[in-house]
Each structure stands twice: as structure tokens, then as C-alpha cells.
Amino acid sequence: MKKIRSLSLRLSLNILLFVSVLFIGALAVMAFANYKEIVEAAEESTKSKLHAMVRDIEAPLVGVEVSTQSAGKFAAAMIGDDEMLRRITEQLVRQDSMVCGSAVAFARGRHGDDRWYAPYSYLDADGTLHSIQLGHEGYDYYGMEWFRVPAETGQPHWSNPYYDDGGGQRLMTTYSYPMKDADGELIAVVTADVPVEWLREVLEKSKPYEKSFVTILCTDTTLLAYTNEVVAKGIIESMKSDTTVARLLGNMLRGIDSMVRNGKGRDASYTVYEPMRTGWSAAISVLYSEVVKDTNRIYSVLFYVGLVGLLVLFLLCYFIVRRVTRPIVDLSAAARNMSGGNLDVPLPEVKSRDEVLQLRDSFAYMQRSLTDYINELKTTTAANNRMEGELSVARDIQMGMLQSDFPPTLHAKLVPAKEVGGDLYDFMTLDDGTLYFAIGDVSGKGAPAALMMSITRAALRFVAGLGLDMAQAMSRVNDSIAEANSGDMFVTLFIGRLNPATGVMEYCNGGHNPIIVMGPDRHVRFLKAKPNLALGVMEGFRYEAERMQLEHGTRLLLYTDGVTEAERADKEQYGEGRLLAWAGNHSGETTEEAFVDGLYESVREYAGDNPQNDDITIMSIKY
């Protein structure tokens, strides 16, 4: 027996599954749409932060540029006055808080020699201003970037960061402003040293997310003021092998303003970068996982809250559905009891006015109907049993009425389609040795046909002893049947009388199937007879008889239409042609019994499993 699953549990699980699919689908669609909007907003926000950071860095540097250019213009007019040049550098350091040192570097030594002099002012670690005179013999200015670039290009220049021993091991950059004479020749370069430690604080404040990487790329590919040393080292190493990173840094060095996306999965990120007026490039790199971290946390909370909600929904649905379906469970138990024969089992009470109430009423109606049906069935069964018993007795009586003491030269077989049938055969030997025989078929089946068969046989028996010819005998039997016929029934009948001494056979066919004559030479044919009306149709009908001479060894085959009309499953009948062919192939059978039984087996084998649809009667007579 299969295990029964609770209806309430299955309904609750189906509801839970449906709601879960809706919840997860809605959450996924909402998350996908939100993630896209959040990522796009984060990218735009990062671009804005980068632009603001660049402006915050460039603003004080622009002030340094302006101050240095003003000092350079004064210094150009004071070439040769070392004291005034020293005061200019001191003034530059004093007035601009961003500048920690300033100098005027000459392009060549004075008086045509290689000795150079440069006044230099700087602030020490305690904030004290110092002014000194720098000098060096044979020094190559062009080896220093802060001097070489403006000397070669004639344009102001911000140097790449470097450590200056004179300023207390501070990381600095130098702004250099070239001064030229009237012929456009370089005279000197005014410099302003600016420490860059303050950039770290600006970059740190510009981080859009906790793990974002903010840096400045200098023209010598060094990273300035980066916020994550581990990531910075990784980028520097990646420049040697990762083509994507190398291409990104190349774009930054060329001063391109853009954004790139790189990586996959949890390492996916984007980088925005923007050139600076110093020639450097500022960049911010952000992991997408950082962008959606808060959103993921929110959706995680929603997911777990949803799980709790689904559990509560399941329990609530299970309770409600179980309560609603409880009458169905009780009705199922009552149905099992009724199937066991207990039709008086009480049905559960249903207070709701819905389909469950209709189901309960249907069960009550079925219970009453089954009780009435079983009572009627008992009565009908008892009546059928009595009828079957009576029909069995009638069959025995009917079969007992048929002749069964066959002579060697005659044999017959009758198989009714129902308990009793309407076919008949009969034969008798008169005092003078004449063989009197008949075969007939009553229209219809069952008890009425059996009754008509009995009347016909009784009439045949009566007229056989009167010594009448076949036409008169058939007319007498017809009148008897027509007088007793009240149900519009009729009988087809073939009667014959054979004189064994002479071989003369008198016969009369009353609408019956033509009999088959098989001569001693095994020639087989249907016996042509004058057409006469079936018996019981018209009282007073004048029948015509015939006679024929039989040779010794001739066999007569008489049959009813149950033989020729036997059907297979495809509705094809046995037919007269197949019957004639069978008779020709078996005309040499030694005994009449074997001949009759062989024909019956042929008919049943042809019909197969198809039920017998008419009475079958076969008679064989051999002269």
C-alpha cells in the first residue's frame, strides 16, 4: 500500500513553493536592477570625487606657481645682486605656507668660469627660516630634473617627488620657473620646494570606499601618496606583466582622462583617472564588491527575513489548510468504511457553506444510493438466480426433447447461443423403414424462440405419423405455427423423407438455408429447391414439395444460419463459399459424428474469441 501524503501538507508546500519562487524572483529582479543603478551611480560619484580631489590638490599648487612666477620676474631684474636674490627667496618662503624652500639657480658660472652660486632659503624642522649661499665647482645642473626640464623646454615644470636632505628627509616636489634675457636665452631658474606629505591626507579623504585605492602617478611611473602600500606594490609589479595595467598606466602618463573596468568575480573593479596640471595623473580604483557591499548586506537581511516569513507562512497555511481539509480526511475515512461494506457509518458534520459541504452532501447521497442499490441488487440477484435455475432446467428439458439416439447413418449437433435457443432438428424411422428428418431455425433467441421451437417440433411429430406427403405435412405444420404465433415470429424449416430401399428422397424447403449434397464422386453442390414461405408468416399457404434420387454413398449436410453467419472480430462471416469448400475437403469423413464435429470446430476456430451470436445446428445424413 502506498504511503498517503497529507493533503494539507502538500497544499502548504505548494503554496510555500509558489510564494518562494515569487519572492526569490522579485528579489533577484530588484537586486539586478538596483545593482546596475548602484554601480552606475558609484562610477559617476567616483569620477566626481576624483575631479574634486584634483581641484583640491591643484588649488594650493596654483598659488605656489603664481608666487614663484612673481618672484622670478623680480629676480630677473636683480641678476648680479646676490643679497636681493636671497631676500626674494626668503620672501617667497615667508609669504606661501606651502613652500618650504626656494632658490635661484644660474644656468652657468659667473665670470665665465664653472663655479656657480645660488642663494637658497629654507625652513628647518622647527619652522626657522635659514638663508645660505650654495656653490659648487663644475656642477652639472642638467642632471637635475627641476633644472633640466625648464632649461630644455623653456617652460615652467613640476618635478617628480624626491627626498631632500636639506629639508629634513622630507618627500618634496619642486616647481621651477625659467628666467630669460632679452634674446630669449636662459639666465636662471627660480624654484619653490613643496613637501607632498599633505597629499596623503587629501587622498585619504577622497576614498569613496574603505578599500578603495587612491594614488597619483608621476611621469617617472612612481606612485605618489598612495593609500595602500600592498596594492601599490602589486600595481608596480603588474606593470611588468599585465598588459591591461600597463595600458592603463600608459594612458595616464599621456594625460588621458577616462575610466576602465577590469577583473572578474570578486576581483572585478573599475579605475577612473584624470590628468593634473603638474603633469601627473590622479586615479581612484574601486572594487565592485565594495560598491555593492551595503546593498548585499541589505539583501541578505531581506533574504533571511524572507525565510523567516516563509516559515511563518508555511505554518499558518498548514494550520488553516489542515483545518479546512479536516472534513475531507474524515470523509475519506468514512469512504474506506463504506468500501468495506459499512454503509451506515456516520458522516462528519460540515458547517461551512462551500465545496466541502457539497462533497459531504454527495457522500450522503452516495451512501443512500448505495444502500438502495444493494437492496435492489440483492432482490435482482435472487430473481436472476431463480431465472438462471429455471433457464437451466428449460435448457435441460429442451436438449432432452432432441433426439440423441443416432443411427450410424445420421448425426446432429445443436449448440444454442444462450441458455435456450430456437434451432431444432428431429428425425424418426417409420414402421416401413422410411427415414423422416427435419431441421429448422426460429427467428429470435432465448425463451420465446425455445417455446416456438417446441411447438414446431410437436407439430412435426404429429404430422409425421399421418402419412402425408411433404407439401401437405409442411402446410399442416405452418397452420399450427401461424395459429399459435402471437409475437410475429417465424420458422425456417427443411423436412425430408428418405426411402432407404429405393434411395428416393422427398423434401420441402420452407425458407431454410439450401442443404448441401455430396455425391459418391465427391462432387459437392447446394441443393436447389423451390422457394417457399417461412412457416408462421401466413396461414393456409400452399407449399410445394420435390423429390430426388440419391446414389449410394451420397451425404446430405443440413445446417442453420448460425454456421454461415458466424463472425470474426473484423465482422467477416464464415459464409456459404467457405462452408461449401470445407464440405468438399471433408466429404470423405468415415462417420457422420466426425463430420458434424469437424464442421463445428471449423466454425468456432474461424470465429476465434468472438462470442457466438446465433444458435448453431448441423445434421449429416449418409445414404
C-alpha positions as CSV (number, residue, x, y, z in Angstrom):
1,M,0.0,0.0,0.0
2,K,1.4,3.4,-1.0
3,K,2.1,5.9,1.8
4,I,-0.6,8.6,1.9
5,R,0.6,12.1,1.9
6,S,-1.3,14.7,3.8
7,L,-3.4,17.0,1.6
8,S,-2.8,19.9,3.9
9,L,0.9,19.3,3.8
10,R,1.0,19.1,0.0
11,L,-1.1,22.2,-0.4
12,S,1.0,24.1,2.2
13,L,4.2,23.0,0.4
14,N,2.8,24.0,-3.0
15,I,1.8,27.4,-1.6
16,L,5.3,27.8,0.0
17,L,7.0,26.8,-3.3
18,F,4.9,29.3,-5.3
19,V,5.5,32.2,-2.8
20,S,9.2,31.3,-2.6
21,V,9.6,31.4,-6.3
22,L,7.8,34.8,-6.4
23,F,9.8,36.1,-3.5
24,I,13.2,35.0,-4.8
25,G,12.3,36.1,-8.4
26,A,11.2,39.5,-7.2
27,L,14.3,39.8,-5.0
28,A,16.6,38.8,-7.9
29,V,14.9,41.2,-10.3
30,M,15.1,44.1,-7.8
31,A,18.7,43.3,-6.9
32,F,19.7,43.1,-10.6
33,A,18.1,46.5,-11.3
34,N,19.4,48.1,-8.1
35,Y,22.9,46.7,-8.6
36,K,23.0,48.2,-12.1
37,E,21.8,51.6,-10.8
38,I,24.2,51.5,-7.8
39,V,27.2,50.6,-9.9
40,E,26.5,53.4,-12.5
41,A,25.9,55.9,-9.6
42,A,29.1,54.7,-7.9
43,E,31.1,55.2,-11.1
44,E,29.8,58.7,-11.6
45,S,30.3,59.5,-7.9
46,T,33.9,58.3,-8.1
47,K,34.5,60.5,-11.2
48,S,33.2,63.5,-9.2
49,K,35.3,62.6,-6.2
50,L,38.4,62.3,-8.4
51,H,37.7,65.6,-10.1
52,A,37.1,67.3,-6.7
53,M,40.3,65.8,-5.4
54,V,42.3,67.0,-8.3
55,R,40.9,70.5,-7.8
56,D,41.8,70.4,-4.1
57,I,45.4,69.4,-4.9
58,E,45.8,71.9,-7.7
59,A,44.4,74.9,-5.9
60,P,47.4,75.4,-3.5
61,L,49.8,74.4,-6.2
62,V,48.5,77.1,-8.4
63,G,49.2,79.5,-5.6
64,V,52.8,78.2,-5.5
65,E,53.0,78.7,-9.3
66,V,51.8,82.3,-9.1
67,S,54.1,83.2,-6.2
68,T,57.1,81.6,-7.9
69,Q,56.4,83.3,-11.2
70,S,56.1,86.7,-9.4
71,A,59.4,86.0,-7.6
72,G,61.0,85.0,-10.9
73,K,60.0,88.3,-12.5
74,F,61.7,90.3,-9.7
75,A,64.7,88.0,-9.7
76,A,65.2,88.5,-13.4
77,A,65.7,92.2,-12.8
78,M,68.1,91.6,-9.9
79,I,70.6,89.3,-11.5
80,G,74.0,90.1,-10.0
81,D,72.7,91.3,-6.7
82,D,73.1,88.2,-4.5
83,E,71.7,89.9,-1.4
84,M,68.5,90.9,-3.3
85,L,68.1,87.5,-4.7
86,R,68.4,86.0,-1.2
87,R,65.7,88.3,0.0
88,I,63.5,87.3,-2.9
89,T,63.8,83.6,-1.9
90,E,63.2,84.4,1.8
91,Q,60.1,86.4,0.8
92,L,58.8,83.5,-1.3
93,V,59.2,81.1,1.6
94,R,57.6,83.5,4.1
95,Q,54.5,84.5,2.0
96,D,53.5,81.0,0.8
97,S,52.9,78.4,3.5
98,M,53.1,75.6,1.0
99,V,56.8,76.5,0.1
100,C,59.4,75.1,2.4
101,G,62.4,76.2,0.3
102,S,63.4,78.5,-2.6
103,A,66.5,79.1,-4.7
104,V,67.7,80.9,-7.8
105,A,69.9,78.6,-9.9
106,F,72.0,80.1,-12.6
107,A,72.5,78.5,-15.9
108,R,76.3,79.0,-15.9
109,G,79.0,80.1,-13.5
110,R,79.8,83.8,-13.1
111,H,82.7,85.5,-15.0
112,G,82.7,82.6,-17.5
113,D,84.1,80.0,-15.1
114,D,82.4,76.8,-13.9
115,R,81.8,78.0,-10.4
116,W,78.1,78.7,-9.7
117,Y,76.4,80.5,-6.9
118,A,72.8,80.2,-5.8
119,P,71.1,81.9,-2.9
120,Y,68.9,79.3,-1.1
121,S,66.3,79.9,1.6
122,Y,64.6,77.1,3.5
123,L,62.6,76.3,6.7
124,D,64.1,73.7,9.1
125,A,62.1,71.2,11.1
126,D,61.4,73.8,13.9
127,G,60.0,76.3,11.3
128,T,63.1,78.6,11.5
129,L,64.0,80.3,8.2
130,H,67.5,79.9,7.0
131,S,69.3,81.6,4.1
132,I,72.5,80.2,2.7
133,Q,74.7,80.7,-0.4
134,L,75.1,77.5,-2.4
135,G,78.1,77.0,-4.5
136,H,79.7,74.2,-6.4
137,E,82.5,73.8,-8.8
138,G,81.9,72.0,-12.0
139,Y,78.4,71.0,-11.1
140,D,76.1,69.7,-13.9
141,Y,72.8,71.4,-13.5
142,Y,71.3,69.5,-16.3
143,G,71.4,66.3,-14.3
144,M,68.7,67.6,-12.0
145,E,65.1,67.4,-13.3
146,W,63.9,70.6,-11.7
147,F,66.6,72.5,-13.7
148,R,67.0,70.3,-16.8
149,V,63.3,70.3,-18.0
150,P,62.7,74.0,-17.9
151,A,66.2,74.6,-19.3
152,E,65.4,72.4,-22.3
153,T,61.7,73.4,-22.8
154,G,61.8,76.9,-21.6
155,Q,58.5,76.2,-19.7
156,P,57.7,76.0,-16.0
157,H,57.9,72.5,-14.6
158,W,56.9,70.5,-11.6
159,S,59.5,67.9,-10.8
160,N,58.8,64.3,-9.8
161,P,58.9,63.8,-6.0
162,Y,62.3,63.3,-4.3
163,Y,63.9,63.3,-0.9
164,D,65.8,66.4,0.1
165,D,68.5,66.1,2.8
166,G,68.4,69.8,3.5
167,G,64.8,69.8,4.4
168,G,64.8,67.0,7.0
169,Q,64.4,63.9,4.8
170,R,61.1,65.2,3.5
171,L,59.5,64.0,0.3
172,M,59.2,67.1,-1.9
173,T,58.5,68.3,-5.4
174,T,60.0,71.4,-6.9
175,Y,58.3,74.0,-9.1
176,S,60.8,75.6,-11.5
177,Y,60.2,78.8,-13.3
178,P,62.8,79.7,-16.1
179,M,64.1,83.3,-16.5
180,K,65.3,84.5,-19.9
181,D,67.2,87.5,-21.1
182,A,66.1,89.8,-24.0
183,D,67.5,87.4,-26.5
184,G,65.4,84.6,-25.1
185,E,68.5,82.8,-23.6
186,L,68.0,81.1,-20.2
187,I,69.6,83.1,-17.4
188,A,68.4,81.3,-14.3
189,V,65.6,79.2,-12.8
190,V,63.6,80.2,-9.7
191,T,62.5,77.2,-7.7
192,A,59.9,76.6,-5.0
193,D,60.2,73.4,-2.9
194,V,56.8,72.0,-1.8
195,P,56.5,69.0,0.6
196,V,54.0,66.4,-0.6
197,E,53.1,64.6,2.7
198,W,49.9,66.6,2.8
199,L,48.7,64.9,-0.3
200,R,48.3,61.7,1.6
201,E,45.6,63.3,3.8
202,V,43.8,64.6,0.7
203,L,43.9,61.2,-1.0
204,E,42.7,59.5,2.2
205,K,39.7,61.9,2.5
206,S,38.9,61.2,-1.2
207,K,38.5,57.5,-0.8
208,P,34.9,56.7,-1.8
209,Y,35.0,53.3,0.0
210,E,37.1,51.8,2.7
211,K,39.2,49.5,0.5
212,S,39.4,52.0,-2.4
213,F,42.9,52.7,-3.8
214,V,43.7,56.4,-4.4
215,T,47.1,57.5,-5.8
216,I,48.9,59.9,-8.1
217,L,51.1,58.6,-10.9
218,C,54.2,60.7,-11.7
219,T,55.9,60.9,-15.0
220,D,58.7,58.6,-13.9
221,T,56.0,55.9,-13.2
222,T,56.3,56.3,-9.4
223,L,53.2,56.3,-7.3
224,L,52.8,59.3,-5.0
225,A,50.8,59.4,-1.8
226,Y,49.2,56.1,-2.3
227,T,46.7,54.9,0.4
228,N,47.5,51.2,0.3
229,E,51.1,50.1,0.1
230,V,50.3,46.4,-0.7
231,V,48.1,47.4,-3.6
232,A,50.7,49.9,-4.8
233,K,53.5,47.3,-4.8
234,G,51.1,45.0,-6.7
235,I,50.4,47.6,-9.3
236,I,54.1,48.3,-9.8
237,E,54.8,44.6,-10.3
238,S,51.8,44.2,-12.6
239,M,53.2,46.9,-14.9
240,K,55.8,44.4,-16.0
241,S,53.5,41.6,-16.9
242,D,49.8,42.6,-17.0
243,T,49.0,44.3,-20.3
244,T,45.8,45.8,-19.0
245,V,47.6,47.6,-16.2
246,A,50.4,48.6,-18.5
247,R,47.9,50.1,-21.0
248,L,46.1,51.9,-18.1
249,L,49.4,53.4,-16.8
250,G,50.3,54.4,-20.4
251,N,47.1,56.3,-20.8
252,M,47.6,58.0,-17.5
253,L,51.2,59.1,-18.5
254,R,49.8,60.5,-21.7
255,G,47.4,62.6,-19.8
256,I,44.2,60.8,-20.9
257,D,41.0,61.3,-18.9
258,S,38.9,58.1,-18.8
259,M,37.7,55.0,-16.9
260,V,38.4,51.3,-17.3
261,R,36.9,48.1,-15.9
262,N,39.0,45.1,-15.2
263,G,39.0,41.7,-13.4
264,K,36.2,39.2,-12.9
265,G,34.2,37.9,-10.0
266,R,35.1,39.3,-6.6
267,D,38.2,40.9,-8.1
268,A,36.2,42.9,-10.6
269,S,37.0,46.7,-10.3
270,Y,37.0,49.9,-12.1
271,T,39.5,52.7,-12.2
272,V,38.9,56.4,-13.0
273,Y,41.8,58.7,-13.8
274,E,42.4,62.3,-14.6
275,P,45.5,64.4,-15.6
276,M,46.8,67.1,-13.3
277,R,48.4,70.5,-14.2
278,T,51.6,69.2,-12.7
279,G,51.9,66.6,-15.4
280,W,51.0,63.8,-13.1
281,S,47.7,61.7,-13.2
282,A,45.4,61.1,-10.3
283,A,43.5,57.8,-10.1
284,I,40.9,56.0,-7.9
285,S,40.4,52.2,-8.1
286,V,37.3,50.7,-6.6
287,L,36.3,47.1,-6.2
288,Y,32.7,46.4,-7.3
289,S,32.3,44.2,-4.3
290,E,32.9,47.3,-2.1
291,V,30.3,49.3,-4.1
292,V,27.5,46.7,-3.5
293,K,28.7,45.7,0.0
294,D,26.0,47.6,1.8
295,T,23.4,46.6,-0.8
296,N,24.4,42.9,-0.3
297,R,24.0,43.3,3.4
298,I,20.5,44.8,3.0
299,Y,19.5,42.0,0.6
300,S,21.0,39.4,3.0
301,V,18.8,40.8,5.8
302,L,15.8,40.8,3.4
303,F,16.6,37.2,2.4
304,Y,16.8,35.9,6.0
305,V,13.7,37.9,7.0
306,G,12.0,36.4,3.9
307,L,13.0,32.9,5.0
308,V,11.5,33.5,8.5
309,G,8.4,34.9,6.8
310,L,8.1,31.9,4.5
311,L,8.4,29.6,7.5
312,V,5.7,31.5,9.3
313,L,3.6,31.5,6.1
314,F,4.1,27.7,5.8
315,L,3.0,27.1,9.4
316,L,0.0,29.4,9.0
317,C,-1.0,27.8,5.7
318,Y,-0.6,24.4,7.2
319,F,-2.8,25.2,10.1
320,I,-5.5,26.8,8.0
321,V,-5.5,24.2,5.3
322,R,-5.5,21.4,7.8
323,R,-8.5,22.9,9.5
324,V,-10.3,23.4,6.1
325,T,-9.4,19.9,4.9
326,R,-10.2,18.1,8.1
327,P,-13.7,17.2,6.9
328,I,-12.2,15.8,3.7
329,V,-10.0,13.5,5.8
330,D,-13.0,12.4,7.8
331,L,-14.9,11.8,4.6
332,S,-12.0,9.7,3.3
333,A,-12.1,7.6,6.4
334,A,-15.9,7.2,6.0
335,A,-15.4,6.2,2.4
336,R,-13.0,3.5,3.4
337,N,-15.5,2.2,5.9
338,M,-18.2,2.2,3.2
339,S,-15.9,0.3,0.8
340,G,-15.7,-2.4,3.5
341,G,-19.5,-2.7,3.5
342,N,-20.3,-0.5,6.4
343,L,-22.8,1.8,4.7
344,D,-24.2,3.1,8.0
345,V,-21.0,4.8,9.0
346,P,-21.8,8.4,10.2
347,L,-20.5,11.2,8.0
348,P,-18.7,14.2,9.6
349,E,-20.6,17.5,10.2
350,V,-19.6,20.4,7.9
351,K,-20.5,23.9,9.0
352,S,-19.0,25.8,6.1
353,R,-21.1,26.6,3.1
354,D,-18.6,25.7,0.3
355,E,-17.4,22.9,-1.9
356,V,-16.6,20.7,1.2
357,L,-20.3,20.9,2.2
358,Q,-21.3,19.9,-1.4
359,L,-18.8,17.0,-1.1
360,R,-20.3,15.9,2.2
361,D,-23.8,16.0,0.7
362,S,-22.6,14.0,-2.3
363,F,-21.2,11.4,0.1
364,A,-24.5,11.3,1.9
365,Y,-26.4,10.9,-1.4
366,M,-24.0,8.2,-2.5
367,Q,-24.5,6.4,0.9
368,R,-28.2,6.4,0.4
369,S,-28.0,5.4,-3.2
370,L,-25.6,2.5,-2.5
371,T,-27.9,1.3,0.3
372,D,-30.9,1.3,-2.1
373,Y,-28.8,-0.2,-4.9
374,I,-27.5,-3.0,-2.8
375,N,-31.0,-3.8,-1.6
376,E,-32.3,-3.8,-5.2
377,L,-29.2,-5.8,-6.3
378,K,-30.0,-8.4,-3.7
379,T,-33.6,-8.7,-5.0
380,T,-32.4,-8.7,-8.6
381,T,-29.7,-11.3,-7.9
382,A,-32.2,-13.5,-6.2
383,A,-34.6,-13.2,-9.1
384,N,-31.7,-13.8,-11.6
385,N,-30.6,-16.8,-9.7
386,R,-34.1,-18.2,-9.8
387,M,-34.3,-17.3,-13.5
388,E,-31.0,-18.9,-14.2
389,G,-32.1,-22.0,-12.4
390,E,-35.3,-22.0,-14.4
391,L,-33.4,-21.5,-17.7
392,S,-31.0,-24.2,-16.8
393,V,-34.0,-26.5,-16.2
394,A,-35.5,-25.3,-19.5
395,R,-32.2,-26.0,-21.3
396,D,-32.1,-29.5,-19.9
397,I,-35.7,-30.0,-21.0
398,Q,-35.1,-28.6,-24.4
399,M,-32.0,-30.6,-25.0
400,G,-33.8,-33.7,-23.7
401,M,-36.5,-33.2,-26.3
402,L,-33.9,-33.6,-29.1
403,Q,-33.2,-37.0,-30.4
404,S,-29.8,-38.3,-29.2
405,D,-30.1,-41.9,-30.2
406,F,-28.5,-41.5,-33.6
407,P,-28.3,-44.4,-36.2
408,P,-25.0,-45.0,-37.9
409,T,-26.0,-43.1,-41.0
410,L,-27.2,-39.9,-39.2
411,H,-25.8,-37.5,-36.7
412,A,-26.8,-34.0,-35.5
413,K,-25.4,-31.3,-33.2
414,L,-27.2,-28.2,-31.7
415,V,-25.4,-25.5,-29.7
416,P,-27.6,-22.6,-28.6
417,A,-26.2,-19.1,-28.3
418,K,-28.0,-18.6,-25.0
419,E,-29.2,-20.9,-22.3
420,V,-32.1,-22.0,-24.6
421,G,-32.3,-21.5,-28.3
422,G,-34.7,-21.5,-31.3
423,D,-32.9,-24.1,-33.5
424,L,-34.3,-27.6,-33.9
425,Y,-33.6,-30.8,-35.6
426,D,-35.6,-34.1,-35.5
427,F,-35.6,-37.5,-37.2
428,M,-37.6,-40.7,-36.8
429,T,-37.8,-44.1,-38.6
430,L,-41.3,-45.1,-39.6
431,D,-42.7,-48.6,-39.5
432,D,-41.9,-49.1,-43.2
433,G,-38.2,-48.2,-42.6
434,T,-38.6,-44.7,-44.1
435,L,-36.3,-42.0,-42.5
436,Y,-38.2,-38.9,-41.6
437,F,-36.0,-35.9,-40.8
438,A,-36.2,-32.1,-40.3
439,I,-34.0,-29.1,-39.4
440,G,-35.3,-25.6,-38.6
441,D,-34.5,-22.2,-37.2
442,V,-36.9,-20.0,-35.2
443,S,-36.5,-16.2,-35.6
444,G,-35.1,-14.7,-32.4
445,K,-33.4,-16.3,-29.5
446,G,-33.9,-17.1,-25.9
447,A,-37.1,-18.4,-24.2
448,P,-39.6,-17.2,-26.9
449,A,-37.7,-18.9,-29.6
450,A,-37.4,-22.0,-27.5
451,L,-41.1,-22.1,-27.0
452,M,-41.8,-21.7,-30.7
453,M,-39.2,-24.5,-31.3
454,S,-41.1,-26.8,-29.0
455,I,-44.4,-26.0,-30.8
456,T,-42.8,-26.7,-34.2
457,R,-41.3,-30.0,-33.1
458,A,-44.6,-31.2,-31.6
459,A,-46.3,-30.3,-34.9
460,L,-43.7,-32.2,-36.9
461,R,-44.0,-35.2,-34.7
462,F,-47.8,-35.1,-35.1
463,V,-47.9,-34.9,-38.9
464,A,-45.1,-37.4,-39.4
465,G,-47.4,-40.3,-38.4
466,L,-50.2,-39.2,-40.7
467,G,-48.6,-40.5,-43.8
468,L,-49.0,-37.1,-45.7
469,D,-46.7,-36.1,-48.5
470,M,-44.1,-33.4,-47.7
471,A,-46.1,-30.5,-49.1
472,Q,-49.2,-31.4,-47.0
473,A,-47.1,-32.0,-43.9
474,M,-45.4,-28.6,-44.3
475,S,-48.7,-26.9,-44.7
476,R,-50.2,-28.6,-41.6
477,V,-47.1,-27.5,-39.6
478,N,-47.4,-23.9,-41.0
479,D,-51.0,-23.7,-40.0
480,S,-50.3,-24.9,-36.5
481,I,-47.5,-22.4,-36.0
482,A,-49.4,-19.5,-37.5
483,E,-52.3,-20.2,-35.2
484,A,-50.1,-20.2,-32.1
485,N,-47.9,-17.3,-33.2
486,S,-48.7,-14.1,-31.3
487,G,-45.3,-12.4,-31.4
488,D,-44.7,-12.0,-35.2
489,M,-42.2,-14.9,-35.2
490,F,-41.5,-17.3,-38.0
491,V,-39.7,-20.5,-38.6
492,T,-37.5,-21.6,-41.5
493,L,-37.8,-25.4,-41.9
494,F,-36.5,-28.1,-44.2
495,I,-38.2,-31.5,-44.0
496,G,-37.4,-34.7,-45.9
497,R,-38.4,-38.3,-46.2
498,L,-35.8,-40.9,-47.5
499,N,-36.7,-44.4,-48.6
500,P,-33.6,-46.4,-47.9
501,A,-34.7,-49.2,-50.2
502,T,-35.1,-47.1,-53.3
503,G,-32.9,-44.0,-52.5
504,V,-35.8,-41.7,-53.3
505,M,-35.9,-38.6,-51.1
506,E,-39.0,-36.3,-50.9
507,Y,-38.3,-32.9,-49.4
508,C,-39.8,-29.5,-48.9
509,N,-37.9,-26.3,-48.0
510,G,-39.8,-23.6,-46.1
511,G,-37.5,-20.6,-46.4
512,H,-34.5,-22.5,-44.9
513,N,-30.8,-22.5,-46.0
514,P,-30.1,-24.7,-49.0
515,I,-28.7,-28.1,-47.9
516,I,-25.5,-29.5,-49.4
517,V,-25.4,-32.7,-51.4
518,M,-22.1,-34.6,-51.6
519,G,-22.2,-37.4,-54.2
520,P,-20.1,-40.6,-54.0
521,D,-17.8,-39.0,-56.6
522,R,-17.2,-36.2,-54.0
523,H,-18.9,-33.7,-56.2
524,V,-20.4,-31.1,-53.8
525,R,-23.3,-28.7,-54.5
526,F,-26.1,-26.8,-53.0
527,L,-29.5,-28.5,-53.5
528,K,-31.8,-26.2,-55.5
529,A,-35.3,-26.2,-54.0
530,K,-38.5,-24.4,-54.9
531,P,-38.8,-21.2,-52.9
532,N,-41.5,-21.5,-50.2
533,L,-42.5,-19.1,-47.5
534,A,-41.1,-19.5,-44.0
535,L,-43.6,-21.1,-41.5
536,G,-45.8,-19.0,-39.3
537,V,-45.9,-16.0,-41.6
538,M,-49.2,-16.8,-43.5
539,E,-51.8,-19.4,-42.5
540,G,-53.1,-21.5,-45.4
541,F,-50.0,-21.1,-47.6
542,R,-49.7,-23.9,-50.2
543,Y,-46.2,-25.4,-50.1
544,E,-44.6,-27.3,-53.0
545,A,-42.5,-30.4,-52.4
546,E,-39.8,-32.0,-54.6
547,R,-38.1,-35.4,-54.9
548,M,-34.7,-36.6,-56.0
549,Q,-32.9,-39.9,-56.5
550,L,-29.8,-40.5,-54.3
551,E,-26.9,-42.7,-55.1
552,H,-25.4,-45.0,-52.5
553,G,-22.6,-43.1,-50.8
554,T,-24.4,-39.7,-51.1
555,R,-24.1,-37.5,-48.0
556,L,-26.6,-34.7,-47.1
557,L,-25.5,-31.7,-45.0
558,L,-28.2,-29.7,-43.3
559,Y,-27.4,-26.6,-41.2
560,T,-28.9,-23.4,-39.8
561,D,-27.6,-19.8,-40.5
562,G,-25.6,-19.9,-37.3
563,V,-23.0,-21.7,-39.3
564,T,-22.7,-19.4,-42.3
565,E,-23.3,-16.2,-40.3
566,A,-20.6,-16.9,-37.7
567,E,-18.3,-13.8,-37.5
568,R,-14.7,-13.0,-36.7
569,A,-13.6,-9.9,-34.8
570,D,-13.5,-8.0,-38.1
571,K,-17.2,-8.8,-38.8
572,E,-16.4,-11.1,-41.8
573,Q,-18.8,-14.1,-41.8
574,Y,-18.0,-17.7,-42.4
575,G,-20.2,-17.7,-45.5
576,E,-21.6,-20.3,-47.9
577,G,-18.5,-20.4,-50.0
578,R,-16.2,-21.3,-47.1
579,L,-18.9,-23.9,-46.0
580,L,-19.0,-25.5,-49.5
581,A,-15.2,-25.6,-49.7
582,W,-15.0,-27.2,-46.2
583,A,-17.6,-29.8,-47.2
584,G,-15.7,-30.7,-50.4
585,N,-12.4,-31.1,-48.5
586,H,-14.0,-33.4,-45.8
587,S,-16.7,-35.3,-47.7
588,G,-14.7,-38.5,-47.2
589,E,-15.1,-38.5,-43.4
590,T,-15.9,-42.1,-42.2
591,T,-18.5,-41.3,-39.6
592,E,-21.3,-38.8,-39.5
593,E,-20.4,-37.8,-36.0
594,A,-16.8,-37.0,-37.0
595,F,-18.1,-35.0,-40.0
596,V,-20.5,-32.9,-37.8
597,D,-18.0,-32.3,-35.1
598,G,-15.3,-31.3,-37.6
599,L,-17.6,-28.7,-39.2
600,Y,-18.5,-27.2,-35.8
601,E,-14.8,-27.0,-34.8
602,S,-14.0,-25.2,-38.1
603,V,-16.8,-22.6,-37.5
604,R,-15.6,-21.9,-33.9
605,E,-11.9,-21.8,-34.9
606,Y,-12.9,-19.2,-37.6
607,A,-14.8,-17.1,-35.1
608,G,-11.9,-17.3,-32.6
609,D,-12.6,-15.4,-29.4
610,N,-15.6,-13.6,-30.9
611,P,-18.7,-14.7,-29.0
612,Q,-21.3,-17.0,-30.7
613,N,-24.0,-14.7,-32.0
614,D,-26.6,-17.3,-33.1
615,D,-27.7,-20.9,-32.5
616,I,-25.7,-23.4,-34.5
617,T,-27.3,-26.7,-35.7
618,I,-25.7,-29.2,-38.0
619,M,-27.1,-32.5,-39.3
620,S,-25.4,-35.1,-41.6
621,I,-27.2,-38.0,-43.3
622,K,-25.5,-40.6,-45.4
623,Y,-27.3,-42.9,-47.8
